Amino acid sequence: MSQGSGLILAVESSCDETAVAVVRDGRRIVTSVVASQVALHSATGGIVPEVAARAHLRWMIPVLEQARVESGITDWSDLEAVAVTEGPGLAGSLLVGITMAKTLCWLHDLPLVPVNHLEGHIYAAWLLDPEEDDRPAPEFPVVALVVSGGHTFLVEMADHLRYRLLGQTVDDAAGEAFDKVGRLLGLPYPGGPAIMHAAASATSHDRIFPRAWLPDTFDFSFSGLKTAARREVARELGIDVQRMGSGGQDLPESSVSELAYGFQDSVVDVLTTKTIRAAEESGARTIVVGGGVAANIVLRGRIETDAAARGIRVVVPRPGLCTDNAAMIGAAGFFRARAGTRAGFDLAAKPSLKLAVPERD
């Protein structure tokens, strides 16, 4: 085992992406391989846990082998550790990745480093692609917005691996709201990219959706926004909202684009406003945005513009690193490994794992 090699092999299988990556020094991606299940779950309009777990079993070894070949690893002792997502996520999916990571560590006498999936989304901001020019890492203190299908929250980071929760969703995550409203509008799964593309073609921006500001907090709420979307669709159709199902409605394309724009504008406005205010009040030097919804170009642009006006740097990973991948687990895993974090072969999946939020000193 090479203690100081800086090479981390990472495994991610928390939801519907089977992923393995090799990352050097918590920054440089050597290789990142992802087998997506989007097409598999599109027919049901959402993820079926048992189907996802079986797909991980099908793809884990081929993805691992591809990552090994692409990274040029011929001697497993070149690795410093194996990092794996322990949670949160789907129990069956997590178990596939954890079992693979345990097996590799047992066979090759390597340290096993457990990583919180949410922490991985934050550390995606530290990553550099294989041929990308060097750029400065995020400078502390950092305010991080993680916004995905299952999570929406703001944390302050005074240093590596130190978190203070500032606010979180009190009901639905933003990504979940995108998926459900997208389905209501008859758009394909996943709803986030579909709504973004539909909104881009809107010629009228008169559909104003409500904002749940939850005054004097950094918390979020998107449940009421989904209800507002249902009411707008019912009004468009001229029917009682109680008669509507949850599936796609027969709406004119122009109405779909206008409603998509109004919904997206509301989500982006609340996320941006609260993130900027949190950064100002925390004295943050950098804002980091991660999670699948961070791939939304409107959200990225709005946060970057508002932060630049205040002299705050923004780091948002490229879209492929916002969605689930193993490179982000490798980045977080490097800092965890150097901090001495280790797991035994009794490591279990933690589907409801929270991000550690130590109190400010």
VEXDREN-2710 file (C-alpha; in Angstrom, 1 decimal):
% VEXDREN-2710
k/r/px/py/pz
1/MET/0.0/0.0/0.0
2/SER/1.3/3.4/-1.0
3/GLN/0.3/5.7/1.9
4/GLY/1.2/8.9/0.1
5/SER/0.3/8.2/-3.5
6/GLY/-2.8/10.4/-3.3
7/LEU/-4.7/8.0/-5.6
8/ILE/-8.2/7.1/-4.4
9/LEU/-10.4/4.6/-6.2
10/ALA/-14.0/5.6/-5.5
11/VAL/-17.3/3.7/-5.8
12/GLU/-20.8/5.3/-6.0
13/SER/-24.1/3.5/-6.2
14/SER/-26.4/5.4/-3.9
15/CYS/-29.3/5.7/-6.4
16/ASP/-29.5/4.9/-10.1
17/GLU/-25.9/5.6/-11.4
18/THR/-23.3/2.8/-11.2
19/ALA/-20.0/4.7/-11.0
20/VAL/-16.3/4.1/-10.4
21/ALA/-13.5/6.7/-10.6
22/VAL/-9.9/7.2/-9.8
23/VAL/-8.9/10.7/-8.4
24/ARG/-5.5/12.0/-7.4
25/ASP/-5.0/14.3/-4.4
26/GLY/-8.7/15.0/-4.1
27/ARG/-8.6/17.2/-7.2
28/ARG/-7.5/15.7/-10.5
29/ILE/-9.8/13.1/-12.1
30/VAL/-7.7/10.3/-13.6
31/THR/-10.8/8.6/-14.9
32/SER/-14.5/8.6/-14.2
33/VAL/-16.9/6.0/-15.5
34/VAL/-20.7/6.2/-15.0
35/ALA/-23.4/3.7/-16.2
36/SER/-26.7/5.6/-16.2
37/GLN/-30.1/4.1/-15.6
38/VAL/-32.1/7.0/-16.8
39/ALA/-33.5/5.1/-19.8
40/LEU/-34.4/2.2/-17.6
41/HIS/-36.5/4.3/-15.2
42/SER/-38.0/6.7/-17.7
43/ALA/-40.9/4.3/-18.4
44/THR/-42.1/4.5/-14.8
45/GLY/-41.3/8.2/-14.5
46/GLY/-39.2/7.6/-11.4
47/ILE/-36.8/5.2/-9.8
48/VAL/-37.9/1.7/-8.7
49/PRO/-35.5/0.7/-6.0
50/GLU/-35.4/-3.0/-6.7
51/VAL/-34.8/-2.4/-10.4
52/ALA/-32.0/0.0/-9.6
53/ALA/-30.3/-2.5/-7.3
54/ARG/-30.4/-5.2/-9.9
55/ALA/-29.0/-2.9/-12.5
56/HIS/-26.1/-2.0/-10.2
57/LEU/-25.3/-5.8/-9.9
58/ARG/-25.3/-6.0/-13.7
59/TRP/-22.9/-3.0/-14.3
60/MET/-20.7/-2.8/-11.2
61/ILE/-17.9/-5.1/-12.4
62/PRO/-17.8/-3.8/-16.0
63/VAL/-17.7/-0.2/-14.8
64/LEU/-14.9/-1.1/-12.3
65/GLU/-12.9/-2.9/-15.0
66/GLN/-13.3/0.0/-17.4
67/ALA/-12.1/2.5/-14.7
68/ARG/-9.1/0.2/-13.9
69/VAL/-8.0/0.0/-17.5
70/GLU/-8.5/3.7/-18.3
71/SER/-6.6/4.8/-15.2
72/GLY/-3.7/2.5/-16.0
73/ILE/-3.7/0.7/-12.6
74/THR/-1.8/-2.5/-12.9
75/ASP/-0.7/-2.8/-9.2
76/TRP/-3.5/-2.2/-6.7
77/SER/-0.9/-1.2/-4.1
78/ASP/-0.6/2.1/-6.1
79/LEU/-3.8/3.1/-4.5
80/GLU/-3.9/5.0/-1.2
81/ALA/-7.4/3.8/-0.3
82/VAL/-10.8/2.8/-1.6
83/ALA/-13.6/5.3/-0.9
84/VAL/-17.3/4.3/-1.1
85/THR/-20.7/6.0/-0.6
86/GLU/-22.2/4.7/2.7
87/GLY/-25.3/6.9/2.5
88/PRO/-27.7/8.4/2.1
89/GLY/-29.5/6.6/-0.7
90/LEU/-31.4/3.5/-1.6
91/ALA/-30.5/0.6/0.7
92/GLY/-30.2/-2.0/-2.0
93/SER/-28.2/0.2/-4.3
94/LEU/-25.8/1.3/-1.5
95/LEU/-25.2/-2.3/-0.6
96/VAL/-23.9/-3.2/-4.1
97/GLY/-21.2/-0.5/-4.0
98/ILE/-20.3/-1.1/-0.4
99/THR/-19.9/-4.9/-1.1
100/MET/-17.6/-4.1/-4.1
101/ALA/-15.5/-1.7/-2.1
102/LYS/-15.1/-4.1/0.8
103/THR/-14.1/-6.9/-1.5
104/LEU/-11.4/-4.8/-3.1
105/CYS/-10.0/-3.7/0.2
106/TRP/-10.0/-7.3/1.5
107/LEU/-8.3/-8.7/-1.6
108/HIS/-5.7/-6.0/-1.9
109/ASP/-5.2/-4.9/1.8
110/LEU/-6.3/-1.4/1.2
111/PRO/-8.0/1.1/3.7
112/LEU/-11.8/1.4/3.3
113/VAL/-13.0/5.0/3.6
114/PRO/-16.7/5.7/4.0
115/VAL/-18.1/8.9/2.4
116/ASN/-21.3/10.8/2.8
117/HIS/-22.9/11.2/-0.6
118/LEU/-24.0/14.8/0.2
119/GLU/-20.4/15.6/1.1
120/GLY/-19.4/14.2/-2.3
121/HIS/-21.7/16.7/-4.0
122/ILE/-19.9/19.6/-2.2
123/TYR/-16.4/18.2/-3.0
124/ALA/-17.2/18.0/-6.7
125/ALA/-16.3/21.7/-6.7
126/TRP/-12.7/20.7/-6.0
127/LEU/-12.4/18.5/-9.1
128/LEU/-10.4/19.1/-12.2
129/ASP/-10.8/17.1/-15.4
130/PRO/-7.8/15.1/-16.7
131/GLU/-6.7/17.8/-19.2
132/GLU/-8.1/20.8/-17.5
133/ASP/-5.8/23.7/-16.5
134/ASP/-5.1/24.2/-12.8
135/ARG/-7.3/26.7/-11.1
136/PRO/-7.5/27.7/-7.4
137/ALA/-9.5/25.4/-5.1
138/PRO/-12.5/26.9/-3.3
139/GLU/-11.3/29.3/-0.6
140/PHE/-12.7/29.0/2.9
141/PRO/-15.0/30.1/4.4
142/VAL/-17.4/28.4/1.9
143/VAL/-21.1/28.4/1.7
144/ALA/-22.4/25.3/-0.1
145/LEU/-25.8/24.9/-1.6
146/VAL/-26.6/21.2/-2.3
147/VAL/-29.8/20.9/-4.4
148/SER/-30.9/17.6/-5.9
149/GLY/-33.8/15.2/-6.2
150/GLY/-33.6/14.1/-2.6
151/HIS/-31.9/17.0/-0.8
152/THR/-31.9/20.8/-0.6
153/PHE/-29.8/22.5/2.0
154/LEU/-27.2/25.2/2.8
155/VAL/-24.1/24.6/4.9
156/GLU/-21.2/26.8/5.9
157/MET/-17.7/25.3/5.8
158/ALA/-15.0/26.9/7.9
159/ASP/-12.5/24.3/6.7
160/HIS/-12.3/20.9/5.1
161/LEU/-14.9/18.4/6.5
162/ARG/-16.3/21.0/8.9
163/TYR/-20.0/21.8/8.4
164/ARG/-22.6/24.0/10.0
165/LEU/-26.1/23.6/8.8
166/LEU/-27.7/26.9/7.8
167/GLY/-31.0/25.8/6.3
168/GLN/-32.7/22.9/4.6
169/THR/-36.0/22.1/2.9
170/VAL/-38.9/21.6/5.3
171/ASP/-40.8/19.4/2.9
172/ASP/-39.8/18.5/-0.7
173/ALA/-36.4/18.8/-2.3
174/ALA/-36.2/21.1/-5.3
175/GLY/-35.3/18.3/-7.7
176/GLU/-38.3/16.3/-6.5
177/ALA/-40.5/19.3/-7.3
178/PHE/-39.0/19.6/-10.8
179/ASP/-39.7/15.9/-11.4
180/LYS/-43.3/16.0/-10.2
181/VAL/-44.2/19.3/-12.0
182/GLY/-42.4/18.0/-15.2
183/ARG/-44.7/14.9/-15.1
184/LEU/-47.7/17.1/-14.5
185/LEU/-46.8/19.1/-17.7
186/GLY/-46.4/15.9/-19.7
187/LEU/-42.6/16.3/-19.9
188/PRO/-40.2/13.3/-19.9
189/TYR/-38.3/12.1/-16.8
190/PRO/-36.1/13.5/-15.3
191/GLY/-38.1/16.7/-14.9
192/GLY/-35.3/19.1/-14.3
193/PRO/-33.6/19.1/-17.7
194/ALA/-37.0/18.8/-19.4
195/ILE/-38.4/21.9/-17.6
196/MET/-35.2/23.9/-18.3
197/HIS/-35.5/23.2/-22.0
198/ALA/-39.2/23.8/-22.2
199/ALA/-38.8/27.1/-20.3
200/ALA/-36.2/28.3/-22.7
201/SER/-38.8/28.4/-25.5
202/ALA/-41.3/30.5/-23.5
203/THR/-42.3/33.7/-25.4
204/SER/-44.3/35.0/-22.5
205/HIS/-43.1/35.3/-18.9
206/ASP/-46.4/36.3/-17.4
207/ARG/-47.0/33.2/-15.4
208/ILE/-46.0/34.2/-11.9
209/PHE/-45.6/31.4/-9.3
210/PRO/-45.5/32.0/-5.5
211/ARG/-42.2/32.1/-3.5
212/ALA/-42.1/30.4/-0.1
213/TRP/-39.6/32.7/1.6
214/LEU/-39.9/31.3/5.2
215/PRO/-38.7/34.7/6.6
216/ASP/-35.8/34.9/9.0
217/THR/-34.5/31.5/8.0
218/PHE/-32.4/29.8/5.4
219/ASP/-34.9/27.0/5.1
220/PHE/-36.7/26.1/1.9
221/SER/-40.2/24.8/1.0
222/PHE/-41.4/23.6/-2.4
223/SER/-44.5/21.7/-1.6
224/GLY/-46.8/24.7/-2.0
225/LEU/-45.1/25.4/-5.3
226/LYS/-46.2/22.0/-6.6
227/THR/-49.7/22.7/-5.5
228/ALA/-49.6/26.1/-7.3
229/ALA/-48.5/24.4/-10.5
230/ARG/-51.4/22.0/-10.3
231/ARG/-53.8/24.9/-9.9
232/GLU/-52.3/26.7/-12.9
233/VAL/-52.7/23.6/-15.1
234/ALA/-56.3/23.1/-13.9
235/ARG/-57.0/26.7/-14.7
236/GLU/-55.4/26.3/-18.2
237/LEU/-57.6/23.2/-18.8
238/GLY/-60.7/24.8/-17.3
239/ILE/-61.3/22.0/-14.9
240/ASP/-61.5/21.6/-11.1
241/VAL/-58.1/20.8/-9.7
242/GLN/-59.6/17.9/-7.7
243/ARG/-60.4/16.1/-11.0
244/MET/-56.8/16.1/-12.2
245/GLY/-54.5/13.1/-12.0
246/SER/-50.8/13.2/-11.3
247/GLY/-49.9/12.3/-14.9
248/GLY/-49.2/14.5/-17.9
249/GLN/-52.0/16.8/-19.0
250/ASP/-53.0/17.6/-22.6
251/LEU/-51.7/21.2/-22.8
252/PRO/-50.7/23.3/-25.8
253/GLU/-46.9/23.5/-26.2
254/SER/-46.9/27.3/-25.6
255/SER/-48.7/26.8/-22.2
256/VAL/-46.2/24.1/-21.2
257/SER/-43.3/26.3/-21.9
258/GLU/-44.8/29.3/-20.1
259/LEU/-45.7/27.2/-17.0
260/ALA/-42.3/25.7/-17.0
261/TYR/-40.7/29.1/-17.1
262/GLY/-42.8/30.4/-14.2
263/PHE/-42.1/27.4/-12.1
264/GLN/-38.4/27.4/-12.8
265/ASP/-38.2/31.1/-12.1
266/SER/-39.7/30.7/-8.7
267/VAL/-37.3/27.9/-7.7
268/VAL/-34.2/29.7/-9.0
269/ASP/-35.3/33.0/-7.3
270/VAL/-35.6/31.4/-3.9
271/LEU/-32.5/29.3/-4.1
272/THR/-30.4/32.2/-5.3
273/THR/-31.7/34.8/-2.9
274/LYS/-31.1/32.6/0.1
275/THR/-27.7/31.4/-1.0
276/ILE/-26.4/34.9/-1.6
277/ARG/-27.8/36.1/1.7
278/ALA/-26.2/33.2/3.5
279/ALA/-22.9/33.9/1.9
280/GLU/-23.0/37.6/2.8
281/GLU/-24.0/36.9/6.4
282/SER/-21.4/34.2/6.8
283/GLY/-18.6/36.3/5.2
284/ALA/-18.0/33.5/2.7
285/ARG/-15.3/33.9/0.2
286/THR/-16.6/31.2/-2.1
287/ILE/-20.1/29.8/-2.9
288/VAL/-20.1/26.2/-4.0
289/VAL/-23.2/24.7/-5.7
290/GLY/-23.6/20.9/-6.1
291/GLY/-26.3/18.3/-6.8
292/GLY/-28.3/17.5/-9.9
293/VAL/-30.3/20.7/-10.0
294/ALA/-27.0/22.6/-10.1
295/ALA/-26.8/21.5/-13.7
296/ASN/-29.6/24.0/-14.5
297/ILE/-28.0/26.8/-16.5
298/VAL/-30.5/29.4/-15.3
299/LEU/-29.7/28.7/-11.6
300/ARG/-25.9/28.6/-12.3
301/GLY/-26.1/31.9/-14.2
302/ARG/-28.3/33.7/-11.7
303/ILE/-26.0/32.7/-8.7
304/GLU/-22.8/33.6/-10.6
305/THR/-24.2/37.0/-11.6
306/ASP/-25.5/37.9/-8.2
307/ALA/-22.4/36.7/-6.4
308/ALA/-20.1/38.6/-8.8
309/ALA/-21.9/41.8/-8.0
310/ARG/-20.8/41.2/-4.4
311/GLY/-17.3/40.1/-5.1
312/ILE/-17.9/36.5/-4.1
313/ARG/-16.4/33.7/-6.1
314/VAL/-18.7/30.9/-7.3
315/VAL/-17.6/27.4/-8.1
316/VAL/-20.1/25.1/-9.9
317/PRO/-18.9/21.8/-11.3
318/ARG/-19.7/21.1/-15.0
319/PRO/-23.1/19.4/-15.4
320/GLY/-21.7/15.9/-15.6
321/LEU/-20.1/16.4/-12.1
322/CYS/-23.3/17.8/-10.6
323/THR/-25.2/14.6/-11.1
324/ASP/-24.2/11.4/-9.3
325/ASN/-20.6/10.2/-10.1
326/ALA/-17.8/8.5/-8.3
327/ALA/-15.2/11.2/-8.9
328/MET/-16.9/13.4/-6.3
329/ILE/-16.7/10.5/-3.8
330/GLY/-13.0/10.2/-4.6
331/ALA/-12.4/13.9/-3.9
332/ALA/-14.2/13.8/-0.5
333/GLY/-12.6/10.4/0.1
334/PHE/-9.1/11.8/-0.2
335/PHE/-9.7/14.4/2.5
336/ARG/-11.4/11.8/4.7
337/ALA/-8.5/9.4/4.2
338/ARG/-5.9/12.0/5.1
339/ALA/-8.0/12.9/8.2
340/GLY/-7.8/9.3/9.3
341/THR/-11.3/8.2/8.5
342/ARG/-11.5/4.4/8.2
343/ALA/-14.2/1.7/8.2
344/GLY/-14.1/-2.0/9.0
345/PHE/-15.6/-4.8/7.0
346/ASP/-18.8/-4.4/9.1
347/LEU/-19.5/-1.1/7.2
348/ALA/-23.3/-1.0/6.6
349/ALA/-25.5/1.0/4.3
350/LYS/-27.0/4.1/5.9
351/PRO/-30.0/5.1/3.8
352/SER/-30.9/8.1/6.0
353/LEU/-27.4/9.3/6.7
354/LYS/-27.2/13.0/7.5
355/LEU/-24.3/15.3/6.7
356/ALA/-22.2/15.9/9.9
357/VAL/-22.9/19.4/11.1
358/PRO/-20.6/20.2/14.1
359/GLU/-21.4/23.3/16.0
360/ARG/-19.3/26.4/15.4
361/ASP/-16.4/26.5/17.9
END
